[in-house]
Each structure stands twice: as structure tokens, then as C-alpha cells.
Amino acid sequence: MDLSELGQQDPGPAVGAQQVGSAVPGGRHRQHVTRADVAALAGVSRQTVSRVANGHPSVIGSTRERVQAAMRELGYRPNSAARALRYGQFKTIGVILHNLSATGHSDTVQAIAAQAAAEGYAITVIPVDIPTQDSVLGAFTRMGELAVDAVIVFIEVHLLDAGTVKLPPGVRVVVVDSDAGDRYRVVDTDQAGGTREAISHLLELGHETVWHVTGPETSYASQRRAQTWQTVLEEAGRPVPPPLHGDWTAASGYAAGLELAQEPDCTAVFASNDQMALGLLHAFQERGKAVPGDISVVGFDDLPDAAHFAPPLTTVHQDFAEVGRKSAQEVLRQIHEHDVPRSGTDIVPTRLVIRSSTAPPPLKP
């Protein structure tokens, strides 16, 4: 469904939420609470009730409070579908995402909800179990049925990048954490800049090179970090070790750490996320490798627990909440300005947080 058609849907019953047995002035009970009921109780016109229900700024504060008190007493709720038909807005933003439990996603969604609420909007979240063409388009169809004004999409894997998933034309959309900036508005953290800082830090400490544990091959963020890792080493004229592939979990970092502990030339490792860095620390400790005495470790994300790893982890901080705020601000701009999505990417800066897991390499005998 093209979300631009949502305003043409049947609004259903007449304006006024339906509450069975609600009380109205005079002690009577009615099946439906209407604007007229609210107006009678508040001593105002139905037009004033309508303005209050729709957040119109022309109503003075004392009158607005009186009308809102009447709405609460009667259990009246405005019919959003009818309001949308009249004003062309449902005051709701859809959020389509794969894996809400992924690092930072809950913080981003919470920030989207807060930013939306500040402007009188709610959010509706639709999870996508498997990010495929059919499942994403199915999520858009369901968003249309739920009546939303715009959509924020979290598709980290290479679907939007490769064009496997094509979003419906004319939809107001912001995409988070994807390489789709040539077709949609994207908001993302500075994956390349953060990685460059991490690798440069280790080289400046005196390490000859930096080994790398990647995330999943399907991940845009993982691929961008791996590409930058390789580029920085090549620019510095350093050898590029073969990367070890993980899957974002501490278990995969642990497995990679067992391998790296056997590499006599490995003195520094960049893990593509903090969870895999945690697994590295476990493996190195188990194999008698001191961190940072023998091997330095850097992660990416700056999880709240990263400062309490043993040792505290040097890592790249991502501002997930700022990604959410920027995403909501952009999609609300599109709604308010009746604008189609603009291509390009808004970058949220990252920064390296230096803690105790990095140090100069051990002296050679």
C-alpha cells in the first residue's frame, strides 16, 4: 500500500470515541460520547471541543483545561481516523525494524518515541523477523492498515543497499543504519570515522599492525568498519592480517580470541563490537595473554558495561539516542513540509573512549 493513499481510507463511525454506558450531564447514560456532550459539560461550543481535540493553538489555557477535564470525566476520545480524513494526518509514525534487541536499537526507538511525543505524535512498531523483500513490504502494508503518516526503517543487512527491498513510492521515509543514501534519507553513526580513530590509536601506540574480528558479512555496519580497518592499515603501509569473522556475539569473539592467542605477532585487535571484544578478553585471559600487556583490544559501541569489563574497554562510542532524534526530526520535517524523502545521509559523530585495554606493544626480546 502507498502510504500517500492513507488519507482516503474510510474513517469509520462519526467523530467521537465510543464508550458504552458513559455518563453525560443530567445523569443520563448514552452509548456514544460525542463532542456535543463534552461541549455541554464544559460550557463551550462544539467547535472549541474540536480545536482542543486537534491541538489547535488558538484555545486559551483555562478553556483548554476545562474541555480536557470534561473529556476525562466523560471518557471521550477523539476519533483519529475521522480527524485524519479532515486534516490529512494520523499523528503516528511507523517504525519497521529487524531485531529490537540489537545493540542500541532500544535506545534509538525510545528517542524516536520521545521526539515524536514532543510534537504530538505516537509511534507504532512493526518487527520484521526475517528482513526480506516480502516481509518488509508486508510490514508496509500493515503500517498502511494501522494508519501512519510516515515510516522509519531499521534494516541493517544489505537489502536496501542492494535494491532487494524497494520501498513504496511517495512514502515519507527515513532509513537507519543502511547504505541507501542514494535513494532514501539515511541517518547513521560515523562508522568509518570511528573505525579510523580506533585503528590510528593502536598504530600511534606503536603496534606494527592491527588484527580484526568482523561482524556478520550481511551487516552494513560490519562491512563499513572492515573496509575502513583495511584502508587505514594500507594507507599507513602496514601489513593487513586476515580478518576473523564473528556474528556480534561474545561467543564468536571468544572463538576468535582462541585463534589469535596462538598468533605470536598479534599485539592489537580491533573487534567490530563490544560483545565480541568481551569474548576476546575472556579467551586471552584463559590462554594467559595479558590485556593490554601482551595484546591491546579495542571494541565498538561503548556499551554501558564496557567501562566495567576486565580491564575496562577502549571502544568507539555511538550516540544511539541522537540517531533516533535525528530520524524522528527528519521524518517530522517531511510530514510538516509535505515533502518527499530527500536522498543522502545524516551522520551522527562517533568518538573514541580510551580506557585500560590498550597500551604500547610489549618490548621485543
C-alpha positions in Angstrom: 0.0 0.0 0.0 1.2 3.5 -0.8 1.1 5.5 2.4 0.1 8.5 0.4 -3.3 6.9 0.0 -4.0 6.6 3.7 -5.9 9.8 3.9 -8.5 8.3 1.6 -9.4 5.4 3.9 -12.9 5.1 5.3 -12.8 6.9 8.7 -15.4 4.6 10.2 -18.0 6.0 12.6 -18.7 9.7 13.2 -16.3 11.7 15.3 -16.3 10.8 19.0 -14.9 7.8 20.7 -17.4 5.1 21.7 -17.7 4.2 25.3 -20.6 2.1 26.4 -22.6 3.4 29.3 -20.7 6.7 29.7 -22.3 9.3 31.8 -23.4 12.7 30.4 -24.8 15.8 32.0 -28.1 15.2 33.8 -27.2 11.7 35.0 -28.2 10.0 31.7 -26.2 7.2 30.1 -25.5 7.0 26.4 -23.9 4.5 24.2 -21.7 7.2 22.4 -20.0 10.2 23.9 -20.0 13.0 21.4 -18.4 16.4 21.1 -21.8 17.9 21.9 -21.7 16.0 25.3 -18.2 17.4 26.0 -19.3 20.9 24.9 -22.4 20.9 27.2 -20.4 19.8 30.2 -17.5 22.3 29.6 -19.9 25.1 28.7 -18.2 25.7 25.3 -19.1 25.3 21.6 -18.5 22.0 19.7 -16.0 24.0 17.5 -14.0 24.7 20.7 -14.0 21.0 21.6 -12.8 20.2 18.1 -10.0 22.7 18.4 -8.8 21.2 21.7 -9.0 17.7 20.4 -6.9 18.6 17.4 -4.3 20.6 19.4 -5.2 23.9 17.8 -3.2 26.8 19.5 -6.0 29.3 19.4 -7.7 28.0 22.5 -6.8 29.9 25.7 -5.3 27.8 28.5 -8.2 28.0 31.0 -10.7 26.9 28.3 -8.4 24.1 27.1 -8.1 22.8 30.7 -11.9 22.9 31.2 -12.5 21.0 27.9 -9.9 18.4 28.7 -11.4 17.9 32.2 -14.8 17.3 30.6 -13.2 14.8 28.1 -11.7 12.9 31.0 -14.9 12.8 33.0 -16.9 11.6 30.1 -14.3 9.2 28.8 -14.3 11.0 25.4 -11.5 10.2 22.9 -11.3 11.9 19.5 -11.7 9.6 16.5 -8.3 9.7 14.9 -9.4 8.3 11.6 -12.0 11.0 11.1 -9.6 13.6 12.3 -7.0 12.3 9.8 -9.5 12.5 6.9 -10.2 16.1 7.7 -6.7 17.3 8.5 -4.6 14.8 6.4 -2.6 13.5 9.3 -2.9 10.4 11.6 -0.3 11.8 14.1 1.5 8.5 14.1 4.9 7.4 12.9 5.6 3.8 12.0 8.8 2.1 12.9 9.8 -1.1 11.0 12.8 -2.9 12.3 14.6 -6.2 12.4 15.9 -7.3 15.9 14.8 -4.8 18.5 17.3 -6.4 20.9 20.3 -5.5 18.7 22.8 -3.1 20.4 21.4 0.4 20.6 18.1 -0.2 18.8 16.0 0.1 22.0 17.8 3.4 22.8 17.1 4.6 19.2 13.4 3.7 19.3 13.0 5.3 22.7 14.5 8.5 21.4 12.2 8.4 18.3 9.2 8.0 20.6 10.3 10.9 22.8 10.9 13.2 19.9 7.6 12.2 18.3 5.7 12.7 21.5 7.1 16.2 21.9 5.3 17.1 18.7 2.1 15.3 19.5 2.8 12.1 17.6 2.8 8.5 18.7 4.8 5.6 17.2 3.7 2.1 16.0 6.4 -0.6 15.9 6.3 -3.5 13.5 9.0 -6.1 13.9 10.4 -8.0 10.9 11.6 -11.4 11.8 13.4 -12.1 8.6 14.4 -9.0 6.5 13.3 -10.0 3.0 11.5 -8.2 0.2 8.2 -9.8 1.1 8.4 -9.3 4.8 9.4 -5.6 4.6 6.6 -4.9 2.0 4.2 -6.8 4.3 5.2 -4.6 7.1 4.5 -1.5 5.0 1.1 -2.9 4.1 0.3 -3.4 7.8 1.5 0.1 8.5 -1.0 1.3 6.0 -3.8 -0.6 7.7 -2.7 0.9 11.0 -2.8 4.4 9.5 0.6 6.2 9.9 1.9 9.4 8.4 5.5 8.2 7.7 7.9 5.3 8.4 11.3 4.9 9.9 13.0 1.7 8.8 15.8 -0.2 10.6 17.2 -2.6 8.0 20.9 -3.1 8.8 21.5 -6.0 6.4 22.3 -5.5 2.7 18.7 -5.3 1.4 18.1 -1.7 0.9 21.8 -1.3 -0.2 21.5 -3.9 -3.0 18.0 -2.9 -4.0 16.4 -6.2 -2.9 13.8 -4.2 -0.9 12.1 -1.4 -2.8 10.0 0.9 -0.6 6.6 2.0 -1.9 6.9 5.2 -4.0 5.8 8.5 -2.4 6.2 7.3 1.2 7.7 9.6 3.7 10.7 7.5 4.9 13.9 7.7 6.9 16.2 4.7 6.9 18.5 4.0 9.9 21.9 2.2 9.6 22.0 1.3 5.9 23.8 2.3 2.8 20.7 3.6 0.9 21.5 7.3 0.9 21.3 7.5 -2.9 17.5 6.7 -2.8 16.3 7.4 0.7 17.2 9.7 3.6 19.6 7.8 5.9 20.6 8.5 9.5 23.7 6.7 10.7 26.6 7.0 13.1 30.1 7.7 11.6 31.1 4.1 11.1 34.2 4.9 9.1 35.3 7.8 11.3 35.0 5.8 14.5 37.0 2.9 13.0 39.7 5.2 11.7 40.1 6.6 15.2 40.4 3.2 16.7 43.0 1.8 14.3 45.0 5.1 14.4 45.1 5.0 18.2 46.6 1.5 18.1 49.2 2.4 15.5 50.2 5.5 17.3 50.8 3.4 20.4 53.4 1.6 18.4 51.7 -1.6 17.2 53.0 -2.8 13.9 49.5 -3.8 12.7 46.0 -4.5 14.0 44.1 -7.7 13.7 40.3 -7.6 13.2 37.3 -9.6 14.2 34.4 -8.6 11.9 30.6 -8.8 12.4 28.3 -10.7 10.1 29.0 -10.4 6.3 25.4 -9.3 5.7 25.8 -6.3 8.1 26.3 -2.9 6.5 28.0 -1.6 9.7 30.3 -4.6 9.9 31.3 -4.2 6.3 32.0 -0.4 6.6 34.1 -1.0 9.7 36.1 -3.8 8.0 36.7 -1.7 4.8 38.0 1.2 6.9 40.2 -1.0 9.0 41.9 -2.3 5.9 42.1 1.2 4.3 43.8 2.7 7.4 46.4 -0.1 7.5 47.1 0.2 3.8 47.5 4.0 4.0 50.0 3.5 6.8 51.9 1.0 4.8 51.2 -1.8 7.4 50.5 -5.4 6.7 46.8 -6.4 6.7 46.2 -9.6 8.6 43.5 -12.0 7.5 40.2 -11.0 9.3 38.4 -13.3 11.6 34.6 -13.5 11.2 32.2 -13.2 14.1 28.5 -12.8 14.5 28.3 -9.9 17.1 28.2 -12.4 20.0 30.7 -12.8 22.8 30.9 -16.5 21.9 32.2 -15.7 18.4 34.7 -13.2 19.9 35.8 -15.9 22.3 36.4 -18.4 19.4 38.4 -15.7 17.5 40.4 -15.0 20.6 41.5 -18.6 21.0 42.9 -18.4 17.5 44.6 -15.0 17.9 46.2 -16.2 21.2 48.2 -18.5 19.1 49.5 -15.8 16.7 52.9 -14.7 18.0 52.8 -11.4 16.1 49.3 -10.4 17.3 49.7 -7.4 19.7 46.5 -5.5 18.9 42.9 -6.4 17.9 40.0 -4.3 16.8 36.6 -6.0 17.4 33.7 -4.8 15.4 31.5 -4.6 18.6 31.9 -4.6 22.3 30.3 -8.0 22.8 32.9 -9.7 20.6 35.6 -7.7 22.4 34.3 -9.2 25.7 34.8 -12.7 24.2 38.3 -11.8 23.2 39.2 -10.7 26.8 37.8 -14.0 28.1 39.9 -16.0 25.6 43.1 -14.1 26.2 42.8 -14.4 29.9 42.2 -18.1 29.6 45.3 -18.5 27.4 47.5 -16.5 29.7 47.6 -13.4 27.5 47.6 -10.2 29.5 45.5 -7.3 28.2 47.0 -4.8 27.5 50.4 -6.1 28.5 50.6 -8.7 25.7 47.6 -7.7 23.5 45.6 -4.5 23.2 41.9 -4.7 22.5 39.5 -2.1 21.1 35.7 -2.5 20.6 32.9 -0.5 19.0 29.6 0.7 20.5 30.6 1.8 24.1 28.0 -0.4 25.8 27.1 0.8 29.3 29.0 -2.2 30.8 32.2 -1.6 28.7 33.7 0.6 31.4 33.4 -2.4 33.8 35.0 -5.1 31.6 38.3 -6.5 33.0 40.1 -4.5 32.0 37.8 -1.5 31.2 37.4 -1.5 27.4 38.8 1.1 25.0 35.9 1.5 22.4 34.2 3.7 19.9 31.1 5.5 21.4 28.0 5.6 19.3 25.1 8.0 20.2 22.2 5.8 19.5 19.7 8.2 21.1 20.9 11.0 18.7 20.3 8.7 15.8 16.7 8.3 17.0 16.2 12.1 17.5 17.6 12.9 14.1 15.5 10.2 12.4 12.3 11.5 14.0 13.1 15.1 13.3 13.7 14.4 9.6 10.5 12.4 9.1 8.5 15.0 11.0 10.0 17.7 8.8 8.8 15.7 5.7 5.3 15.5 7.2 5.1 19.2 8.2 6.6 20.4 4.9 4.6 17.9 2.7 8.0 16.8 1.4 9.1 13.6 -0.3 12.1 11.9 1.1 15.4 13.5 0.2 18.4 11.3 -0.6 21.6 11.5 1.3 22.9 10.6 4.7 22.9 12.5 8.0 26.0 11.4 10.0 26.0 11.3 13.8 29.6 11.7 15.1 31.4 8.9 17.0 34.3 9.3 19.4 37.0 7.0 20.8 36.8 6.4 24.5 40.3 5.4 25.7 40.3 3.1 28.8 42.7 0.4 30.1 42.6 -2.2 27.4 45.1 -0.5 25.2 48.8 0.2 25.7 52.1 0.1 23.7 53.1 -3.3 22.5 55.4 -5.5 24.6 59.1 -4.9 24.1 60.7 -7.5 21.7 63.4 -9.7 23.3 
